[in-house]
Amino acid sequence: MVQYATARRLRAVNDSYQQEAEVLLQLGIGRPTIARAMQVARRNGASIEQDLIASGSIDADSYYASLARGLRLPFLSAIDSSLVNDDKALDSQLLQARCVRLNYISKGMLAIVPKAGTW
C-alpha cells in the first residue's frame, strides 16, 4: 500500500512538471531551457517557474506579463497604492497579500499578486 501511494505521488509530481512545461512552451520559452530548469527544480523541490526566475533565465515581469496576456488579463508591474481599496473589513487581505481589491479604471477589480509555483 505504501509503495502504491508513493508511486501515485511521484506520478502526480511528474504530471505537474509536465503540465507546467507545456504552459511554459506555449509562452515561448525554449525546450532546452525548460528541460534544464526542470532538472534543477526537481532536485530542489521547486517549480520550473521558480527556477527560471531565480536563475535569471527569464525576467519575472516579462514572464508574468506574458502569462497575463495568455489569460487575456491586464498586467501591472507595480500596483499604485492609491488604487488599493482598503478598509477595516478588508484587513484580512494583509495576512497573505496575494489578492487585493483595486479601484481601477472606474470599476472595482481584484489584483492577483503571483508567486512562482502557485497557479
N, CA, C and O atoms as a GROMACS GRO file, in nm:
protein
  476
    1MET      N    1   0.082  -0.119   0.000
    1MET     CA    2   0.000   0.000   0.000
    1MET      C    3   0.087   0.127   0.000
    1MET      O    4   0.056   0.223  -0.070
    2VAL      N    5   0.195   0.126   0.078
    2VAL     CA    6   0.283   0.242   0.086
    2VAL      C    7   0.350   0.266  -0.050
    2VAL      O    8   0.362   0.380  -0.094
    3GLN      N    9   0.395   0.157  -0.116
    3GLN     CA   10   0.459   0.171  -0.246
    3GLN      C   11   0.362   0.229  -0.348
    3GLN      O   12   0.401   0.312  -0.431
    4TYR      N   13   0.236   0.186  -0.344
    4TYR     CA   14   0.134   0.237  -0.436
    4TYR      C   15   0.114   0.387  -0.415
    4TYR      O   16   0.107   0.463  -0.511
    5ALA      N   17   0.103   0.428  -0.288
    5ALA     CA   18   0.083   0.570  -0.256
    5ALA      C   19   0.204   0.652  -0.301
    5ALA      O   20   0.188   0.762  -0.353
    6THR      N   21   0.324   0.600  -0.281
    6THR     CA   22   0.445   0.670  -0.322
    6THR      C   23   0.451   0.683  -0.473
    6THR      O   24   0.484   0.789  -0.526
    7ALA      N   25   0.418   0.575  -0.544
    7ALA     CA   26   0.417   0.578  -0.690
    7ALA      C   27   0.314   0.678  -0.741
    7ALA      O   28   0.340   0.751  -0.837
    8ARG      N   29   0.197   0.681  -0.679
    8ARG     CA   30   0.094   0.777  -0.717
    8ARG      C   31   0.141   0.921  -0.697
    8ARG      O   32   0.119   1.008  -0.782
    9ARG      N   33   0.207   0.944  -0.585
    9ARG     CA   34   0.258   1.079  -0.555
    9ARG      C   35   0.363   1.120  -0.657
    9ARG      O   36   0.363   1.234  -0.704
   10LEU      N   37   0.453   1.028  -0.692
   10LEU     CA   38   0.557   1.058  -0.792
   10LEU      C   39   0.496   1.087  -0.929
   10LEU      O   40   0.541   1.177  -0.999
   11ARG      N   41   0.394   1.010  -0.967
   11ARG     CA   42   0.325   1.036  -1.094
   11ARG      C   43   0.261   1.174  -1.094
   11ARG      O   44   0.268   1.246  -1.193
   12ALA      N   45   0.199   1.211  -0.982
   12ALA     CA   46   0.134   1.342  -0.971
   12ALA      C   47   0.237   1.453  -0.985
   12ALA      O   48   0.212   1.553  -1.051
   13VAL      N   49   0.354   1.436  -0.921
   13VAL     CA   50   0.461   1.536  -0.931
   13VAL      C   51   0.509   1.547  -1.074
   13VAL      O   52   0.524   1.658  -1.127
   14ASN      N   53   0.534   1.432  -1.138
   14ASN     CA   54   0.580   1.433  -1.278
   14ASN      C   55   0.476   1.496  -1.370
   14ASN      O   56   0.511   1.573  -1.459
   15ASP      N   57   0.348   1.464  -1.348
   15ASP     CA   58   0.241   1.524  -1.426
   15ASP      C   59   0.239   1.676  -1.406
   15ASP      O   60   0.218   1.752  -1.501
   16SER      N   61   0.262   1.719  -1.283
   16SER     CA   62   0.264   1.862  -1.252
   16SER      C   63   0.377   1.931  -1.329
   16SER      O   64   0.358   2.038  -1.386
   17TYR      N   65   0.496   1.870  -1.330
   17TYR     CA   66   0.608   1.927  -1.404
   17TYR      C   67   0.577   1.930  -1.554
   17TYR      O   68   0.609   2.027  -1.622
   18GLN      N   69   0.516   1.825  -1.605
   18GLN     CA   70   0.483   1.820  -1.748
   18GLN      C   71   0.381   1.927  -1.784
   18GLN      O   72   0.394   1.993  -1.887
   19GLN      N   73   0.280   1.946  -1.700
   19GLN     CA   74   0.179   2.049  -1.724
   19GLN      C   75   0.243   2.187  -1.723
   19GLN      O   76   0.214   2.271  -1.809
   20GLU      N   77   0.330   2.210  -1.626
   20GLU     CA   78   0.398   2.339  -1.619
   20GLU      C   79   0.486   2.360  -1.741
   20GLU      O   80   0.491   2.470  -1.796
   21ALA      N   81   0.556   2.256  -1.784
   21ALA     CA   82   0.644   2.265  -1.902
   21ALA      C   83   0.562   2.300  -2.026
   21ALA      O   84   0.606   2.380  -2.109
   22GLU      N   85   0.444   2.242  -2.040
   22GLU     CA   86   0.359   2.271  -2.156
   22GLU      C   87   0.316   2.417  -2.159
   22GLU      O   88   0.315   2.480  -2.264
   23VAL      N   89   0.280   2.471  -2.043
   23VAL     CA   90   0.243   2.612  -2.035
   23VAL      C   91   0.361   2.700  -2.072
   23VAL      O   92   0.346   2.797  -2.147
   24LEU      N   93   0.478   2.667  -2.020
   24LEU     CA   94   0.598   2.746  -2.049
   24LEU      C   95   0.633   2.741  -2.198
   24LEU      O   96   0.676   2.841  -2.255
   25LEU      N   97   0.614   2.626  -2.261
   25LEU     CA   98   0.636   2.614  -2.407
   25LEU      C   99   0.541   2.706  -2.482
   25LEU      O  100   0.581   2.773  -2.578
   26GLN      N  101   0.415   2.708  -2.440
   26GLN     CA  102   0.316   2.794  -2.505
   26GLN      C  103   0.351   2.942  -2.490
   26GLN      O  104   0.313   3.023  -2.574
   27LEU      N  105   0.422   2.976  -2.384
   27LEU     CA  106   0.463   3.115  -2.361
   27LEU      C  107   0.588   3.151  -2.440
   27LEU      O  108   0.634   3.265  -2.438
   28GLY      N  109   0.643   3.052  -2.511
   28GLY     CA  110   0.758   3.080  -2.597
   28GLY      C  111   0.894   3.052  -2.536
   28GLY      O  112   0.996   3.090  -2.593
   29ILE      N  113   0.897   2.986  -2.423
   29ILE     CA  114   1.025   2.951  -2.361
   29ILE      C  115   1.072   2.821  -2.427
   29ILE      O  116   0.995   2.727  -2.444
   30GLY      N  117   1.198   2.817  -2.464
   30GLY     CA  118   1.252   2.704  -2.539
   30GLY      C  119   1.261   2.574  -2.461
   30GLY      O  120   1.279   2.574  -2.339
   31ARG      N  121   1.247   2.464  -2.534
   31ARG     CA  122   1.254   2.330  -2.474
   31ARG      C  123   1.382   2.305  -2.395
   31ARG      O  124   1.375   2.254  -2.283
   32PRO      N  125   1.501   2.339  -2.449
   32PRO     CA  126   1.624   2.313  -2.373
   32PRO      C  127   1.628   2.391  -2.241
   32PRO      O  128   1.673   2.339  -2.139
   33THR      N  129   1.581   2.513  -2.244
   33THR     CA  130   1.578   2.596  -2.122
   33THR      C  131   1.485   2.534  -2.019
   33THR      O  132   1.518   2.526  -1.901
   34ILE      N  133   1.368   2.490  -2.065
   34ILE     CA  134   1.272   2.427  -1.975
   34ILE      C  135   1.327   2.297  -1.919
   34ILE      O  136   1.312   2.269  -1.800
   35ALA      N  137   1.390   2.216  -2.004
   35ALA     CA  138   1.444   2.086  -1.961
   35ALA      C  139   1.550   2.105  -1.852
   35ALA      O  140   1.551   2.034  -1.752
   36ARG      N  141   1.640   2.202  -1.873
   36ARG     CA  142   1.745   2.228  -1.772
   36ARG      C  143   1.681   2.274  -1.641
   36ARG      O  144   1.718   2.228  -1.533
   37ALA      N  145   1.586   2.366  -1.652
   37ALA     CA  146   1.520   2.419  -1.532
   37ALA      C  147   1.440   2.310  -1.460
   37ALA      O  148   1.434   2.308  -1.338
   38MET      N  149   1.380   2.219  -1.537
   38MET     CA  150   1.303   2.110  -1.477
   38MET      C  151   1.392   2.019  -1.394
   38MET      O  152   1.354   1.977  -1.285
   39GLN      N  153   1.512   1.988  -1.445
   39GLN     CA  154   1.606   1.903  -1.370
   39GLN      C  155   1.643   1.968  -1.238
   39GLN      O  156   1.641   1.903  -1.133
   40VAL      N  157   1.677   2.095  -1.243
   40VAL     CA  158   1.717   2.167  -1.122
   40VAL      C  159   1.598   2.179  -1.026
   40VAL      O  160   1.613   2.161  -0.905
   41ALA      N  161   1.481   2.209  -1.080
   41ALA     CA  162   1.361   2.225  -0.998
   41ALA      C  163   1.327   2.095  -0.925
   41ALA      O  164   1.294   2.097  -0.806
   42ARG      N  165   1.333   1.983  -0.996
   42ARG     CA  166   1.306   1.853  -0.932
   42ARG      C  167   1.405   1.826  -0.819
   42ARG      O  168   1.367   1.781  -0.711
   43ARG      N  169   1.531   1.856  -0.845
   43ARG     CA  170   1.636   1.832  -0.744
   43ARG      C  171   1.614   1.920  -0.621
   43ARG      O  172   1.638   1.877  -0.508
   44ASN      N  173   1.566   2.043  -0.643
   44ASN     CA  174   1.550   2.138  -0.532
   44ASN      C  175   1.409   2.140  -0.474
   44ASN      O  176   1.383   2.212  -0.377
   45GLY      N  177   1.318   2.062  -0.532
   45GLY     CA  178   1.180   2.062  -0.482
   45GLY      C  179   1.107   2.192  -0.512
   45GLY      O  180   1.022   2.236  -0.435
   46ALA      N  181   1.142   2.254  -0.625
   46ALA     CA  182   1.082   2.381  -0.664
   46ALA      C  183   1.000   2.362  -0.791
   46ALA      O  184   0.996   2.252  -0.848
   47SER      N  185   0.936   2.468  -0.836
   47SER     CA  186   0.866   2.463  -0.964
   47SER      C  187   0.966   2.505  -1.073
   47SER      O  188   1.070   2.565  -1.044
   48ILE      N  189   0.933   2.472  -1.196
   48ILE     CA  190   1.017   2.512  -1.309
   48ILE      C  191   1.021   2.665  -1.315
   48ILE      O  192   1.126   2.725  -1.336
   49GLU      N  193   0.906   2.725  -1.297
   49GLU     CA  194   0.894   2.871  -1.297
   49GLU      C  195   0.988   2.934  -1.195
   49GLU      O  196   1.059   3.030  -1.225
   50GLN      N  197   0.988   2.880  -1.073
   50GLN     CA  198   1.075   2.934  -0.968
   50GLN      C  199   1.221   2.927  -1.011
   50GLN      O  200   1.296   3.022  -0.990
   51ASP      N  201   1.261   2.816  -1.070
   51ASP     CA  202   1.400   2.802  -1.111
   51ASP      C  203   1.433   2.898  -1.225
   51ASP      O  204   1.540   2.960  -1.224
   52LEU      N  205   1.345   2.910  -1.323
   52LEU     CA  206   1.371   3.000  -1.436
   52LEU      C  207   1.390   3.144  -1.389
   52LEU      O  208   1.478   3.215  -1.437
   53ILE      N  209   1.307   3.187  -1.295
   53ILE     CA  210   1.316   3.324  -1.245
   53ILE      C  211   1.440   3.340  -1.157
   53ILE      O  212   1.515   3.437  -1.172
   54ALA      N  213   1.463   3.246  -1.065
   54ALA     CA  214   1.578   3.255  -0.973
   54ALA      C  215   1.711   3.251  -1.047
   54ALA      O  216   1.805   3.319  -1.008
   55SER      N  217   1.718   3.173  -1.155
   55SER     CA  218   1.843   3.161  -1.229
   55SER      C  219   1.867   3.279  -1.323
   55SER      O  220   1.977   3.295  -1.377
   56GLY      N  221   1.765   3.360  -1.343
   56GLY     CA  222   1.777   3.472  -1.436
   56GLY      C  223   1.753   3.432  -1.581
   56GLY      O  224   1.773   3.513  -1.672
   57SER      N  225   1.709   3.308  -1.603
   57SER     CA  226   1.680   3.263  -1.740
   57SER      C  227   1.564   3.340  -1.802
   57SER      O  228   1.558   3.360  -1.923
   58ILE      N  229   1.471   3.384  -1.716
   58ILE     CA  230   1.361   3.468  -1.763
   58ILE      C  231   1.343   3.584  -1.665
   58ILE      O  232   1.372   3.571  -1.546
   59ASP      N  233   1.297   3.695  -1.716
   59ASP     CA  234   1.268   3.813  -1.635
   59ASP      C  235   1.128   3.797  -1.578
   59ASP      O  236   1.034   3.767  -1.652
   60ALA      N  237   1.112   3.816  -1.448
   60ALA     CA  238   0.984   3.794  -1.381
   60ALA      C  239   0.873   3.881  -1.442
   60ALA      O  240   0.764   3.830  -1.471
   61ASP      N  241   0.898   4.010  -1.461
   61ASP     CA  242   0.794   4.097  -1.517
   61ASP      C  243   0.753   4.054  -1.657
   61ASP      O  244   0.634   4.051  -1.690
   62SER      N  245   0.850   4.020  -1.740
   62SER     CA  246   0.819   3.974  -1.876
   62SER      C  247   0.739   3.845  -1.873
   62SER      O  248   0.644   3.828  -1.948
   63TYR      N  249   0.779   3.755  -1.785
   63TYR     CA  250   0.710   3.627  -1.773
   63TYR      C  251   0.564   3.647  -1.730
   63TYR      O  252   0.473   3.595  -1.793
   64TYR      N  253   0.544   3.724  -1.622
   64TYR     CA  254   0.408   3.744  -1.572
   64TYR      C  255   0.323   3.825  -1.670
   64TYR      O  256   0.202   3.803  -1.679
   65ALA      N  257   0.384   3.919  -1.742
   65ALA     CA  258   0.310   3.993  -1.845
   65ALA      C  259   0.265   3.899  -1.956
   65ALA      O  260   0.152   3.908  -2.004
   66SER      N  261   0.352   3.808  -1.995
   66SER     CA  262   0.319   3.711  -2.099
   66SER      C  263   0.209   3.616  -2.051
   66SER      O  264   0.117   3.583  -2.126
   67LEU      N  265   0.219   3.573  -1.927
   67LEU     CA  266   0.117   3.486  -1.869
   67LEU      C  267  -0.018   3.558  -1.864
   67LEU      O  268  -0.121   3.499  -1.898
   68ALA      N  269  -0.018   3.684  -1.823
   68ALA     CA  270  -0.143   3.762  -1.818
   68ALA      C  271  -0.202   3.776  -1.959
   68ALA      O  272  -0.323   3.762  -1.977
   69ARG      N  273  -0.117   3.805  -2.058
   69ARG     CA  274  -0.165   3.815  -2.197
   69ARG      C  275  -0.230   3.686  -2.242
   69ARG      O  276  -0.336   3.687  -2.305
   70GLY      N  277  -0.166   3.574  -2.208
   70GLY     CA  278  -0.221   3.444  -2.245
   70GLY      C  279  -0.357   3.417  -2.181
   70GLY      O  280  -0.439   3.345  -2.238
   71LEU      N  281  -0.379   3.474  -2.064
   71LEU     CA  282  -0.507   3.459  -1.994
   71LEU      C  283  -0.604   3.573  -2.025
   71LEU      O  284  -0.715   3.577  -1.974
   72ARG      N  285  -0.559   3.664  -2.112
   72ARG     CA  286  -0.638   3.783  -2.151
   72ARG      C  287  -0.676   3.868  -2.029
   72ARG      O  288  -0.790   3.911  -2.012
   73LEU      N  289  -0.573   3.889  -1.945
   73LEU     CA  290  -0.588   3.972  -1.827
   73LEU      C  291  -0.492   4.089  -1.836
   73LEU      O  292  -0.386   4.078  -1.898
   74PRO      N  293  -0.526   4.202  -1.775
   74PRO     CA  294  -0.431   4.315  -1.773
   74PRO      C  295  -0.314   4.281  -1.682
   74PRO      O  296  -0.327   4.201  -1.589
   75PHE      N  297  -0.200   4.343  -1.708
   75PHE     CA  298  -0.081   4.323  -1.626
   75PHE      C  299  -0.032   4.457  -1.575
   75PHE      O  300  -0.019   4.552  -1.652
   76LEU      N  301  -0.005   4.466  -1.447
   76LEU     CA  302   0.057   4.583  -1.385
   76LEU      C  303   0.186   4.535  -1.321
   76LEU      O  304   0.185   4.445  -1.238
   77SER      N  305   0.298   4.595  -1.359
   77SER     CA  306   0.425   4.551  -1.299
   77SER      C  307   0.436   4.599  -1.154
   77SER      O  308   0.510   4.541  -1.075
   78ALA      N  309   0.364   4.703  -1.122
   78ALA     CA  310   0.358   4.754  -0.984
   78ALA      C  311   0.218   4.807  -0.961
   78ALA      O  312   0.153   4.856  -1.053
   79ILE      N  313   0.172   4.798  -0.839
   79ILE     CA  314   0.038   4.847  -0.806
   79ILE      C  315   0.051   4.981  -0.736
   79ILE      O  316   0.117   4.993  -0.633
   80ASP      N  317  -0.013   5.081  -0.793
   80ASP     CA  318  -0.017   5.214  -0.733
   80ASP      C  319  -0.098   5.204  -0.604
   80ASP      O  320  -0.214   5.163  -0.608
   81SER      N  321  -0.041   5.242  -0.492
   81SER     CA  322  -0.108   5.227  -0.363
   81SER      C  323  -0.238   5.306  -0.355
   81SER      O  324  -0.326   5.272  -0.277
   82SER      N  325  -0.251   5.411  -0.436
   82SER     CA  326  -0.375   5.488  -0.434
   82SER      C  327  -0.493   5.411  -0.494
   82SER      O  328  -0.608   5.449  -0.474
   83LEU      N  329  -0.464   5.304  -0.567
   83LEU     CA  330  -0.570   5.222  -0.627
   83LEU      C  331  -0.624   5.115  -0.531
   83LEU      O  332  -0.731   5.059  -0.554
   84VAL      N  333  -0.549   5.087  -0.424
   84VAL     CA  334  -0.588   4.980  -0.333
   84VAL      C  335  -0.707   5.025  -0.250
   84VAL      O  336  -0.702   5.128  -0.183
   85ASN      N  337  -0.813   4.946  -0.256
   85ASN     CA  338  -0.935   4.973  -0.180
   85ASN      C  339  -0.916   4.910  -0.043
   85ASN      O  340  -0.913   4.788  -0.030
   86ASP      N  341  -0.902   4.992   0.060
   86ASP     CA  342  -0.873   4.941   0.193
   86ASP      C  343  -0.974   4.993   0.293
   86ASP      O  344  -1.008   5.111   0.292
   87ASP      N  345  -1.022   4.907   0.377
   87ASP     CA  346  -1.099   4.946   0.494
   87ASP      C  347  -1.081   4.837   0.599
   87ASP      O  348  -1.020   4.734   0.571
   88LYS      N  349  -1.134   4.860   0.718
   88LYS     CA  350  -1.110   4.766   0.829
   88LYS      C  351  -1.158   4.625   0.797
   88LYS      O  352  -1.098   4.528   0.843
   89ALA      N  353  -1.264   4.612   0.720
   89ALA     CA  354  -1.318   4.480   0.686
   89ALA      C  355  -1.228   4.403   0.590
   89ALA      O  356  -1.237   4.281   0.581
   90LEU      N  357  -1.142   4.474   0.518
   90LEU     CA  358  -1.056   4.409   0.420
   90LEU      C  359  -0.916   4.377   0.472
   90LEU      O  360  -0.833   4.325   0.398
   91ASP      N  361  -0.891   4.408   0.599
   91ASP     CA  362  -0.757   4.386   0.653
   91ASP      C  363  -0.713   4.241   0.650
   91ASP      O  364  -0.594   4.213   0.662
   92SER      N  365  -0.806   4.148   0.633
   92SER     CA  366  -0.768   4.007   0.625
   92SER      C  367  -0.681   3.982   0.502
   92SER      O  368  -0.608   3.883   0.497
   93GLN      N  369  -0.687   4.072   0.402
   93GLN     CA  370  -0.603   4.060   0.284
   93GLN      C  371  -0.455   4.064   0.320
   93GLN      O  372  -0.371   4.007   0.250
   94LEU      N  373  -0.424   4.131   0.428
   94LEU     CA  374  -0.284   4.151   0.465
   94LEU      C  375  -0.219   4.024   0.521
   94LEU      O  376  -0.096   4.016   0.526
   95LEU      N  377  -0.299   3.925   0.563
   95LEU     CA  378  -0.242   3.801   0.614
   95LEU      C  379  -0.160   3.731   0.507
   95LEU      O  380  -0.048   3.686   0.533
   96GLN      N  381  -0.215   3.722   0.388
   96GLN     CA  382  -0.143   3.670   0.272
   96GLN      C  383  -0.185   3.758   0.155
   96GLN      O  384  -0.285   3.730   0.088
   97ALA      N  385  -0.111   3.862   0.132
   97ALA     CA  386  -0.149   3.961   0.030
   97ALA      C  387  -0.122   3.910  -0.110
   97ALA      O  388  -0.035   3.961  -0.180
   98ARG      N  389  -0.197   3.809  -0.152
   98ARG     CA  390  -0.185   3.756  -0.287
   98ARG      C  391  -0.295   3.812  -0.377
   98ARG      O  392  -0.290   3.798  -0.499
   99CYS      N  393  -0.394   3.874  -0.315
   99CYS     CA  394  -0.506   3.927  -0.390
   99CYS      C  395  -0.552   4.054  -0.318
   99CYS      O  396  -0.584   4.051  -0.199
  100VAL      N  397  -0.557   4.165  -0.389
  100VAL     CA  398  -0.605   4.290  -0.329
  100VAL      C  399  -0.712   4.351  -0.419
  100VAL      O  400  -0.709   4.335  -0.541
  101ARG      N  401  -0.806   4.420  -0.356
  101ARG     CA  402  -0.913   4.485  -0.430
  101ARG      C  403  -0.865   4.625  -0.471
  101ARG      O  404  -0.814   4.700  -0.389
  102LEU      N  405  -0.884   4.658  -0.600
  102LEU     CA  406  -0.841   4.786  -0.654
  102LEU      C  407  -0.960   4.865  -0.706
  102LEU      O  408  -1.060   4.808  -0.751
  103ASN      N  409  -0.947   4.997  -0.701
  103ASN     CA  410  -1.038   5.086  -0.773
  103ASN      C  411  -0.962   5.123  -0.899
  103ASN      O  412  -0.876   5.211  -0.896
  104TYR      N  413  -0.995   5.058  -1.008
  104TYR     CA  414  -0.914   5.069  -1.130
  104TYR      C  415  -1.004   5.094  -1.249
  104TYR      O  416  -1.102   5.022  -1.270
  105ILE      N  417  -0.973   5.196  -1.326
  105ILE     CA  418  -1.046   5.232  -1.447
  105ILE      C  419  -1.197   5.234  -1.421
  105ILE      O  420  -1.274   5.164  -1.487
  106SER      N  421  -1.237   5.314  -1.325
  106SER     CA  422  -1.376   5.341  -1.289
  106SER      C  423  -1.457   5.217  -1.253
  106SER      O  424  -1.580   5.218  -1.262
  107LYS      N  425  -1.391   5.112  -1.212
  107LYS     CA  426  -1.463   4.994  -1.163
  107LYS      C  427  -1.374   4.920  -1.064
  107LYS      O  428  -1.252   4.936  -1.064
  108GLY      N  429  -1.436   4.840  -0.981
  108GLY     CA  430  -1.358   4.760  -0.888
  108GLY      C  431  -1.299   4.639  -0.959
  108GLY      O  432  -1.360   4.584  -1.050
  109MET      N  433  -1.183   4.599  -0.917
  109MET     CA  434  -1.121   4.479  -0.973
  109MET      C  435  -1.030   4.419  -0.869
  109MET      O  436  -0.985   4.488  -0.778
  110LEU      N  437  -1.001   4.291  -0.883
  110LEU     CA  438  -0.907   4.224  -0.796
  110LEU      C  439  -0.774   4.212  -0.867
  110LEU      O  440  -0.769   4.180  -0.985
  111ALA      N  441  -0.668   4.236  -0.795
  111ALA     CA  442  -0.533   4.216  -0.849
  111ALA      C  443  -0.477   4.092  -0.783
  111ALA      O  444  -0.477   4.080  -0.661
  112ILE      N  445  -0.431   4.000  -0.864
  112ILE     CA  446  -0.369   3.878  -0.815
  112ILE      C  447  -0.219   3.901  -0.814
  112ILE      O  448  -0.160   3.934  -0.917
  113VAL      N  449  -0.159   3.884  -0.699
  113VAL     CA  450  -0.015   3.902  -0.686
  113VAL      C  451   0.048   3.764  -0.698
  113VAL      O  452   0.038   3.683  -0.605
  114PRO      N  453   0.112   3.735  -0.811
  114PRO     CA  454   0.161   3.599  -0.833
  114PRO      C  455   0.282   3.566  -0.747
  114PRO      O  456   0.360   3.652  -0.707
  115LYS      N  457   0.292   3.439  -0.720
  115LYS     CA  458   0.411   3.385  -0.655
  115LYS      C  459   0.449   3.263  -0.735
  115LYS      O  460   0.364   3.178  -0.762
  116ALA      N  461   0.572   3.255  -0.772
  116ALA     CA  462   0.618   3.142  -0.855
  116ALA      C  463   0.573   3.010  -0.795
  116ALA      O  464   0.588   2.985  -0.675
  117GLY      N  465   0.517   2.926  -0.880
  117GLY     CA  466   0.478   2.793  -0.838
  117GLY      C  467   0.334   2.782  -0.791
  117GLY      O  468   0.285   2.671  -0.768
  118THR      N  469   0.265   2.894  -0.776
  118THR     CA  470   0.124   2.888  -0.738
  118THR      C  471   0.042   2.936  -0.855
  118THR      O  472   0.072   3.042  -0.912
  119TRP      N  473  -0.059   2.862  -0.893
  119TRP     CA  474  -0.139   2.895  -1.012
  119TRP      C  475  -0.274   2.938  -0.973
  119TRP      O  476  -0.356   2.970  -1.059
   0.00000   0.00000   0.00000
